[in-house]
Amino acid sequence: MDNYGPESFGALNAEEYDDLHDPGTTDQAVDLLFGLFGASDVLELAIGTGRIALPLARRGVRISGIEGSPLMVDGLRAKPGGTDIPVVIGDMADGRSFEPFEAPFDHAFLVFNTLFNLTSQEAQVRCFGHTAARLRPGGLFVIETFVPDHARLAETQRVETKRLDIEQVWLEAAVHDPIAQTLDMQRIRITKDGTRLVPLPMRYAFPAEIDLMAQLAGLRLRDRWGGWDKQALTATSGMHISVYEKL
Ligand SMILES: C[S@@+](CC[C@H](N)C(=O)[O-])C[C@H]1O[C@@H](n2cnc3c(N)ncnc32)[C@H](O)[C@@H]1O
């Protein structure tokens, strides 16, 4: 999707992010991540408004972030403790975003499908490489993404009704390229006040491809679950949490 960059998500979503993007799993995610990291030095890629970073920091994790959108970081800064977290504004696929952090990190994480906000395989591979290069041996890189649904990917386009009541209809239109594994989406909100477009391009990857990205970066799969409760990943799981370890 042309003219959509690392800052675009925040420009379009920052104002209402916390209200509209609650996955309902934040407490479980914080518990699991704290269990893995303890009080260590941790980098969150795409830290956003601090949904996960702030509760981890309150438990004693020394957390830093990279974030593409200054507006999302404004949201983080406005919350209690938000000004204490070092954040570099930059693209998580670009090595320059990692340079200001002098010391290596013990661990890193990238959650809520955000790996897929990098819209090419090459950018996703670069993100893995730069992150792994900043980790100490034995350090963990935790990824959370949805597991792509073959049934929904059978078509090259779709339109879905996401919300409908007497005052509004929210539609989601998507164009799918199965070769590039990209989904260009427009979320279309039609209300009595007019129409609002919230585009979201993404590139999906199946767990096996993500494992290869990790392998290229010198990481090995250590644990994998089908949810933040550590349930088993099965053929019908809609998401996975994968824990990679630097060799
Ligand atoms: C779904 S939000 C997740 C935010 C936060 N990690 C959370 O779990 O609530 C996606 C975040 O990724 C950021 N983002 C998107 N592309 C990025 C990129 N290339 N580099 C850095 N951040 C990016 C967006 O600005 C947004 O804050």
PDBQT file of the ligand as one rigid body, heavy atoms in Angstrom, charges set to zero:
ROOT
HETATM    1  C1  LIG A 301      -0.990  -3.239  17.260  1.00  0.00    +0.000 C 
HETATM    2  S1  LIG A 301       0.046  -1.946  17.848  1.00  0.00    +0.000 S 
HETATM    3  C2  LIG A 301       0.886  -2.762  19.171  1.00  0.00    +0.000 C 
HETATM    4  C3  LIG A 301       1.372  -1.806  20.228  1.00  0.00    +0.000 C 
HETATM    5  C4  LIG A 301       1.838  -2.473  21.527  1.00  0.00    +0.000 C 
HETATM    6  N1  LIG A 301       2.992  -3.337  21.312  1.00  0.00    +0.000 N 
HETATM    7  C5  LIG A 301       0.707  -3.287  22.134  1.00  0.00    +0.000 C 
HETATM    8  O1  LIG A 301       0.841  -4.508  22.231  1.00  0.00    +0.000 OA
HETATM    9  O2  LIG A 301      -0.311  -2.688  22.497  1.00  0.00    +0.000 OA
HETATM   10  C6  LIG A 301       1.259  -1.853  16.585  1.00  0.00    +0.000 C 
HETATM   11  C7  LIG A 301       2.349  -0.839  16.863  1.00  0.00    +0.000 C 
HETATM   12  O3  LIG A 301       3.382  -1.013  15.918  1.00  0.00    +0.000 OA
HETATM   13  C8  LIG A 301       3.880   0.263  15.550  1.00  0.00    +0.000 C 
HETATM   14  N2  LIG A 301       4.590   0.072  14.281  1.00  0.00    +0.000 N 
HETATM   15  C9  LIG A 301       4.063  -0.266  13.091  1.00  0.00    +0.000 A 
HETATM   16  N3  LIG A 301       5.030  -0.411  12.166  1.00  0.00    +0.000 NA
HETATM   17  C10 LIG A 301       6.210  -0.158  12.809  1.00  0.00    +0.000 A 
HETATM   18  C11 LIG A 301       7.568  -0.162  12.390  1.00  0.00    +0.000 A 
HETATM   19  N4  LIG A 301       7.904  -0.460  11.132  1.00  0.00    +0.000 N 
HETATM   20  N5  LIG A 301       8.515   0.127  13.301  1.00  0.00    +0.000 NA
HETATM   21  C12 LIG A 301       8.180   0.419  14.584  1.00  0.00    +0.000 A 
HETATM   22  N6  LIG A 301       6.909   0.447  15.035  1.00  0.00    +0.000 NA
HETATM   23  C13 LIG A 301       5.930   0.152  14.149  1.00  0.00    +0.000 A 
HETATM   24  C14 LIG A 301       2.625   1.104  15.488  1.00  0.00    +0.000 C 
HETATM   25  O4  LIG A 301       2.867   2.485  15.493  1.00  0.00    +0.000 OA
HETATM   26  C15 LIG A 301       1.911   0.614  16.736  1.00  0.00    +0.000 C 
HETATM   27  O5  LIG A 301       2.311   1.317  17.872  1.00  0.00    +0.000 OA
ENDROOT
TORSDOF 0
